Amino acid sequence: MALAIAEAERAGVAGEVPIGAVVVREGRVLGAAGNAPIHTVDPTAHAEVLALRAAAQQIGNYRLTGANLYVTVEPCLMCVGALVHARINEVVFGAVEPRSGALVSTVRGHEIAGLNHRLTVTGGVLEADCRDLIQQFFREVRWEGIDYLIVDMPPGTGDVALSLSQTVPVSGAVVVTTPQTVSLADTRRAVRMYQKLNVPTLGLIENMSHFVCPSCRHESDIFGKGGGETLAHDLKLPFLGRIPIYEPIRVGGDTGVPIAIGEPRSPAADAFRTAAERLAAQLSIASYAKKPIPLVQVR
């Protein structure tokens, strides 16, 4: 599953929906891939299908009998059909709620009457780990002298957010999107989820807003322009700012030196500071408007 997560991260960096898949048989990786329908202009280029294609090419046979597929989110119905056709033995997926919106498709799809192959399905393995980590994170760590505690959540709208809201009193959520349409649809679902959990959405940040050339500082709108701000306006949410694609941000993340420290006067550092200042302001407003918890005197 670690390799599938790595493939998902690479897909996300490329602007795709971050999903990764790996085909394994007898401990050997036959194929691995991340989502690529946007860049390939191929609607079937889902991570699962691409991993199956790579595995079939490696062994010279589209039948992958005895192989297992590990994927970061639950496969959609199209991918379930491909998995059955390839004779995959077991599907292990991380998140129960897929970014494609095809909820419990694996569970339902592989049980369709008349199929000549049955899959073994194991789901929610990553979410169970995340729930345990969240409990440990808050119950076994002594938090002292902090002004804000920010939890970076995995993408999607699964049980992890629900577990967090049930563990601690969450002051609010910050939703991060990218400008392209597929990401904006996911963002809408995330906002609706927080509404159901009674967690206020403090604002929206547009990540990978534009590319900054390190040589000439020219800005290019690779994934479109203004999608995040337009969505924030439509949802009546505060727009907190835009974060550019800028290589020193990635380098700073890898080395542990944030851009605000490594290049404090750069436009990228200013973008982070602006977003942080706006977020702090929205949090103050939400805290001021929040009704106090009634106290009951006990004798």
Backbone hydrogen bonds, N-H to C=O, Kabsch-Sander energy under -0.5 kcal/mol:
donor,donor_aa,acceptor,acceptor_aa,energy
5,I,1,M,-2.3
6,A,2,A,-2.0
7,E,3,L,-2.1
8,A,4,A,-2.1
9,E,5,I,-2.3
10,R,6,A,-2.0
11,A,7,E,-2.1
12,G,8,A,-2.4
13,V,9,E,-2.2
14,A,10,R,-1.6
15,G,12,G,-1.5
16,E,11,A,-2.7
19,I,17,V,-1.8
21,A,33,A,-2.7
22,V,70,Y,-2.5
23,V,31,G,-3.2
24,V,22,V,-0.5
24,V,68,N,-3.0
25,R,28,R,-2.5
28,R,25,R,-1.7
30,L,23,V,-2.8
30,L,28,R,-0.6
31,G,23,V,-1.3
33,A,21,A,-2.4
35,N,19,I,-2.0
36,A,45,A,-2.3
40,T,36,A,-1.9
41,V,37,P,-0.8
42,D,37,P,-0.7
45,A,42,D,-2.2
46,H,44,T,-2.1
50,L,46,H,-2.7
51,A,47,A,-2.3
52,L,48,E,-2.1
53,R,49,V,-2.5
54,A,50,L,-2.3
55,A,51,A,-2.2
56,A,52,L,-2.7
57,Q,53,R,-2.3
58,Q,54,A,-1.7
59,I,55,A,-1.9
60,G,56,A,-1.6
61,N,56,A,-1.3
64,L,62,Y,-0.7
64,L,86,A,-3.3
66,G,87,R,-0.7
67,A,64,L,-2.2
68,N,24,V,-3.3
69,L,90,E,-2.7
70,Y,22,V,-2.9
71,V,92,V,-2.4
72,T,20,G,-2.1
74,E,95,A,-1.3
80,V,76,C,-2.1
81,G,77,L,-2.0
82,A,78,M,-1.5
83,L,79,C,-2.4
84,V,80,V,-2.4
85,H,81,G,-2.3
86,A,82,A,-2.0
87,R,84,V,-1.2
88,I,83,L,-2.3
89,N,67,A,-3.1
90,E,67,A,-0.8
91,V,120,T,-2.9
92,V,69,L,-2.9
92,V,90,E,-0.5
93,F,91,V,-0.5
93,F,122,T,-2.3
94,G,71,V,-1.7
95,A,72,T,-2.2
101,G,98,P,-1.4
103,L,101,G,-1.6
104,V,96,V,-0.7
105,S,102,A,-1.5
108,R,104,V,-2.0
109,G,105,S,-3.5
110,H,106,T,-1.9
111,E,108,R,-1.1
112,I,109,G,-1.4
115,L,112,I,-1.4
120,T,89,N,-1.9
121,V,119,L,-0.5
122,T,91,V,-2.7
125,V,93,F,-1.4
127,E,94,G,-1.1
128,A,124,G,-2.0
129,D,125,V,-1.4
130,C,126,L,-2.4
131,R,127,E,-2.5
132,D,128,A,-2.0
133,L,129,D,-2.2
134,I,130,C,-2.5
135,Q,131,R,-2.1
136,Q,132,D,-2.2
137,F,133,L,-2.9
138,F,134,I,-1.7
139,R,135,Q,-2.2
140,E,136,Q,-2.1
143,W,141,V,-0.9
144,E,142,R,-0.7
150,I,148,Y,-0.5
152,D,150,I,-0.6
153,M,151,V,-0.8
161,A,158,G,-0.5
162,L,158,G,-0.8
163,S,159,D,-2.8
164,L,160,V,-2.3
165,S,161,A,-2.3
166,Q,162,L,-1.5
167,T,163,S,-0.9
167,T,164,L,-0.8
168,V,164,L,-2.0
170,V,168,V,-1.0
173,A,200,P,-2.4
175,V,203,G,-2.1
177,T,205,I,-2.7
183,S,180,Q,-0.5
184,L,180,Q,-1.6
185,A,181,T,-1.9
186,D,182,V,-1.3
187,T,183,S,-2.1
188,R,184,L,-2.0
189,R,185,A,-1.5
190,A,186,D,-2.1
191,V,187,T,-2.4
192,R,188,R,-2.1
193,M,189,R,-2.1
194,Y,190,A,-2.2
195,Q,191,V,-1.9
196,K,192,R,-1.9
197,L,193,M,-1.6
198,N,195,Q,-1.2
199,V,194,Y,-2.8
202,L,173,A,-2.6
202,L,200,P,-0.8
203,G,173,A,-0.8
204,L,238,P,-2.1
205,I,175,V,-2.5
206,E,241,G,-2.5
207,N,177,T,-3.4
207,N,205,I,-0.8
209,S,243,I,-2.6
211,F,220,S,-3.4
212,V,245,I,-2.3
213,C,211,F,-0.6
213,C,218,H,-2.6
217,R,213,C,-2.1
220,S,211,F,-2.4
222,I,220,S,-1.5
224,G,221,D,-1.1
230,T,226,G,-2.3
231,L,227,G,-2.2
232,A,228,G,-2.4
233,H,229,E,-2.1
234,D,230,T,-2.3
235,L,231,L,-2.6
236,K,233,H,-0.9
237,L,232,A,-3.1
240,L,204,L,-2.6
240,L,238,P,-0.7
241,G,204,L,-0.8
243,I,206,E,-3.0
245,I,210,H,-3.8
246,Y,244,P,-0.8
249,I,246,Y,-2.2
250,R,246,Y,-0.9
250,R,247,E,-0.5
251,V,247,E,-2.3
252,G,248,P,-2.6
253,G,249,I,-1.9
254,D,250,R,-2.1
255,T,251,V,-2.1
256,G,252,G,-1.3
257,V,252,G,-1.7
261,I,258,P,-1.7
262,G,258,P,-3.1
263,E,259,I,-2.5
266,S,263,E,-1.9
270,D,266,S,-2.1
271,A,267,P,-2.0
272,F,268,A,-1.8
273,R,269,A,-2.4
274,T,270,D,-2.7
275,A,271,A,-2.1
276,A,272,F,-2.5
277,E,273,R,-2.7
278,R,274,T,-2.4
279,L,275,A,-2.3
280,A,276,A,-2.6
281,A,277,E,-2.0
282,Q,278,R,-2.3
283,L,279,L,-2.5
284,S,280,A,-2.0
285,I,281,A,-2.2
286,A,282,Q,-2.6
287,S,283,L,-2.4
288,Y,284,S,-2.2
289,A,285,I,-2.2
290,K,286,A,-0.9
297,Q,295,L,-0.6
299,R,297,Q,-0.5
